[in-house]
Every structure is written in structure tokens, then in C-alpha cells.
Amino acid sequence: MVAALDALANVPPSADREAVREEYLRRVTAEFTGHQVNDLTWTTAHGDLHQGNITRGPHILDWEGWGSTPYGYARWLP
């Protein structure tokens, strides 16, 4: 699973694939934490990775939300 997610992180998404919009992230981070988001490292991720999207194989399901995210946003560790 970790190897698959690491491989995905190295795939550049097309310009129209955003799992998290940068404007939204900056606005809600400031709103809820009182801190501004400065430098972000962007990568490609599943975008909606949780146990409901993982089968026993394990296989990852529900790919419609993949795209660019800040590094670590969709990181899943066993």
C-alpha cells in the first residue's frame, strides 16, 4: 500500500485534477487555526483515502477524487 501511494505521488496530475484547491486550503487553515499557510509542497494523491476505500487485498477503491494535494494530505500508514 505504501509503495503504491509513493508511486502515485510521483505521477504529475493533469492541470484539471485537484483533490484539494489551494485557495480553499489557505482560507480554512487561517480560519480554523489562526495561522497562514506559507510554502506548500504539492504531490499527487488519492484525495479520499480512508478505510472505507480499501479492500482486503489490499486494493484501493474510489478514484474519482485523485489529484494534486499538499504533501502528506492523503498519507495512509498501516
Accessible surface in RSA format (square Angstrom, percent):
REM  Atomic radii and reference values for relative SASA: ProtOr
REM  Chains: A
REM  Algorithm: Lee & Richards
REM  Probe-radius: 1.40
REM  Slices: 20
REM RES _ NUM      All-atoms   Total-Side   Main-Chain    Non-polar    All polar
REM                ABS   REL    ABS   REL    ABS   REL    ABS   REL    ABS   REL
RES MET A   1    51.31  26.6   9.60   6.4  41.71  99.3  13.51  11.5  37.80  50.1
RES VAL A   2    45.75  30.1  43.97  39.8   1.78   4.3  43.97  38.2   1.78   4.8
RES ALA A   3    79.82  73.4  66.73 103.0  13.10  29.8  72.36 101.9   7.47  19.8
RES ALA A   4    55.56  51.1  40.78  62.9  14.78  33.6  48.75  68.6   6.81  18.0
RES LEU A   5    14.35   8.0   9.77   7.0   4.59  11.5   9.77   6.9   4.58  12.3
RES ASP A   6    65.57  45.9  63.22  62.9   2.34   5.5  25.60  60.2  39.97  39.9
RES ALA A   7    60.72  55.8  50.54  78.0  10.18  23.2  56.92  80.2   3.80  10.1
RES LEU A   8    28.69  16.0  25.19  18.0   3.50   8.8  28.05  19.7   0.64   1.7
RES ALA A   9    34.30  31.5  22.67  35.0  11.63  26.5  22.67  31.9  11.63  30.8
RES ASN A  10   124.75  86.0  97.75  94.5  27.00  65.0  31.48  75.8  93.27  90.2
RES VAL A  11    73.36  48.3  71.39  64.6   1.97   4.7  73.00  63.4   0.35   1.0
RES PRO A  12   115.24  84.0  94.68  86.3  20.56  74.7 100.51  83.0  14.72  91.5
RES PRO A  13    38.81  28.3  22.21  20.2  16.60  60.3  22.42  18.5  16.39 101.9
RES SER A  14    62.53  52.8  46.33  61.8  16.20  37.3  52.00 110.7  10.53  14.8
RES ALA A  15   109.37 100.6  69.08 106.6  40.29  91.7  81.97 115.4  27.40  72.6
RES ASP A  16   122.40  85.7  89.15  88.7  33.25  78.6  49.14 115.6  73.26  73.1
RES ARG A  17    63.75  26.8  61.32  31.3   2.44   5.8  14.24  19.5  49.52  30.0
RES GLU A  18    98.93  56.8  70.19  53.1  28.74  68.4  15.27  29.5  83.66  68.3
RES ALA A  19    31.14  28.6   0.40   0.6  30.74  69.9   4.32   6.1  26.81  71.0
RES VAL A  20    12.67   8.3   7.47   6.8   5.20  12.5  12.11  10.5   0.57   1.5
RES ARG A  21   132.87  55.8 129.26  65.9   3.61   8.6  41.33  56.5  91.53  55.5
RES GLU A  22    58.10  33.4  57.74  43.7   0.35   0.8  12.85  24.8  45.25  36.9
RES GLU A  23   122.13  70.1 113.43  85.8   8.70  20.7  67.87 131.3  54.26  44.3
RES TYR A  24    98.48  46.0  96.60  55.0   1.88   4.9  58.16  43.7  40.33  49.7
RES LEU A  25    32.17  17.9  32.17  23.0   0.00   0.0  32.17  22.6   0.00   0.0
RES ARG A  26    80.77  33.9  78.76  40.2   2.01   4.8  43.11  58.9  37.66  22.8
RES ARG A  27   137.81  57.9 127.04  64.8  10.77  25.6  72.46  99.0  65.35  39.6
RES VAL A  28    23.98  15.8  23.38  21.2   0.60   1.4  23.41  20.3   0.56   1.5
RES THR A  29    33.68  24.0  29.05  29.5   4.63  11.0  24.96  33.5   8.73  13.2
RES ALA A  30    27.94  25.7  19.60  30.2   8.34  19.0  19.85  28.0   8.09  21.4
RES GLU A  31   111.29  63.9  74.47  56.3  36.82  87.7  42.85  82.9  68.44  55.9
RES PHE A  32   156.21  78.2 121.77  75.4  34.43  89.6 124.98  75.8  31.23  89.4
RES THR A  33    79.24  56.4  53.09  53.8  26.16  62.3  61.49  82.6  17.75  26.8
RES GLY A  34    64.39  79.4   0.00   N/A  64.39  79.4  32.63  89.6  31.75  71.1
RES HIS A  35   126.47  69.1 123.67  86.0   2.80   7.2  77.44  79.8  49.03  57.0
RES GLN A  36   131.14  73.3 112.34  82.1  18.79  44.7  50.64 107.8  80.49  61.0
RES VAL A  37    24.62  16.2  13.47  12.2  11.15  26.9  17.93  15.6   6.69  18.1
RES ASN A  38   115.59  79.7  99.79  96.4  15.80  38.0  32.08  77.2  83.51  80.7
RES ASP A  39   144.06 100.9 116.61 116.1  27.45  64.9  37.81  89.0 106.25 106.0
RES LEU A  40    50.83  28.3  23.12  16.5  27.71  69.7  25.59  18.0  25.24  67.9
RES THR A  41    96.91  68.9  87.45  88.7   9.46  22.6  54.68  73.4  42.23  63.8
RES TRP A  42    81.36  32.6  54.37  26.3  26.99  63.4  50.67  27.0  30.69  49.8
RES THR A  43    25.45  18.1  16.44  16.7   9.01  21.5  21.41  28.8   4.04   6.1
RES THR A  44     3.35   2.4   1.17   1.2   2.18   5.2   0.00   0.0   3.35   5.1
RES ALA A  45    11.33  10.4   9.48  14.6   1.85   4.2  11.33  16.0   0.00   0.0
RES HIS A  46     0.31   0.2   0.03   0.0   0.28   0.7   0.03   0.0   0.28   0.3
RES GLY A  47    16.89  20.8   0.00   N/A  16.89  20.8   0.62   1.7  16.26  36.4
RES ASP A  48    60.18  42.2  54.88  54.6   5.30  12.5  19.65  46.3  40.53  40.4
RES LEU A  49    29.21  16.3   1.15   0.8  28.06  70.5   1.15   0.8  28.06  75.5
RES HIS A  50    89.40  48.9  84.66  58.8   4.74  12.1  70.12  72.3  19.28  22.4
RES GLN A  51   140.52  78.6 126.76  92.6  13.76  32.8  42.56  90.6  97.96  74.3
RES GLY A  52    60.81  75.0   0.00   N/A  60.81  75.0  32.91  90.3  27.91  62.5
RES ASN A  53    11.02   7.6  11.01  10.6   0.01   0.0   0.01   0.0  11.01  10.6
RES ILE A  54    31.72  18.0  12.79   9.5  18.93  45.6  12.79   9.2  18.93  51.4
RES THR A  55    50.46  35.9  39.68  40.2  10.78  25.7  47.02  63.2   3.43   5.2
RES ARG A  56   242.57 101.8 208.02 106.0  34.55  82.3  91.79 125.4 150.78  91.4
RES GLY A  57    51.95  64.1   0.00   N/A  51.95  64.1  17.88  49.1  34.07  76.3
RES PRO A  58    74.53  54.3  58.02  52.9  16.52  60.0  58.02  47.9  16.52 102.6
RES HIS A  59   119.42  65.3 115.65  80.4   3.77   9.6  76.46  78.8  42.96  50.0
RES ILE A  60    28.40  16.2  11.96   8.9  16.45  39.6  11.96   8.6  16.45  44.6
RES LEU A  61    84.86  47.3  82.26  58.9   2.60   6.5  84.86  59.6   0.00   0.0
RES ASP A  62    50.18  35.1  31.47  31.3  18.71  44.2  20.80  49.0  29.37  29.3
RES TRP A  63   100.59  40.4  93.70  45.4   6.89  16.2  84.47  45.0  16.12  26.1
RES GLU A  64   131.33  75.4 109.00  82.5  22.33  53.2  71.55 138.4  59.78  48.8
RES GLY A  65    27.37  33.8   0.00   N/A  27.37  33.8  25.12  68.9   2.25   5.0
RES TRP A  66    69.11  27.7  67.74  32.8   1.37   3.2  48.67  26.0  20.44  33.2
RES GLY A  67     0.00   0.0   0.00   N/A   0.00   0.0   0.00   0.0   0.00   0.0
RES SER A  68    21.98  18.6  21.98  29.3   0.00   0.0  12.18  25.9   9.80  13.7
RES THR A  69     0.25   0.2   0.25   0.2   0.00   0.0   0.00   0.0   0.25   0.4
RES PRO A  70    13.48   9.8  13.45  12.3   0.03   0.1  13.45  11.1   0.03   0.2
RES TYR A  71   164.95  77.0 144.31  82.1  20.64  53.7  97.71  73.4  67.24  82.9
RES GLY A  72    42.97  53.0   0.00   N/A  42.97  53.0  20.44  56.1  22.53  50.5
RES TYR A  73   113.86  53.2  80.03  45.5  33.83  88.0  52.24  39.3  61.62  76.0
RES ALA A  74    17.28  15.9   1.91   2.9  15.38  35.0  11.53  16.2   5.75  15.2
RES ARG A  75   105.05  44.1  73.41  37.4  31.64  75.3  41.95  57.3  63.11  38.2
RES TRP A  76    58.90  23.6  57.07  27.6   1.83   4.3  51.67  27.5   7.23  11.7
RES LEU A  77   117.51  65.4  95.69  68.5  21.82  54.8  95.69  67.2  21.82  58.7
RES PRO A  78   132.69  96.7  71.31  65.0  61.38 223.1 100.62  83.1  32.07 199.3
END  Absolute sums over single chains surface
CHAIN  1 A     5518.9       4244.8       1274.1       3131.7       2387.3
END  Absolute sums over all chains
TOTAL          5518.9       4244.8       1274.1       3131.7       2387.3
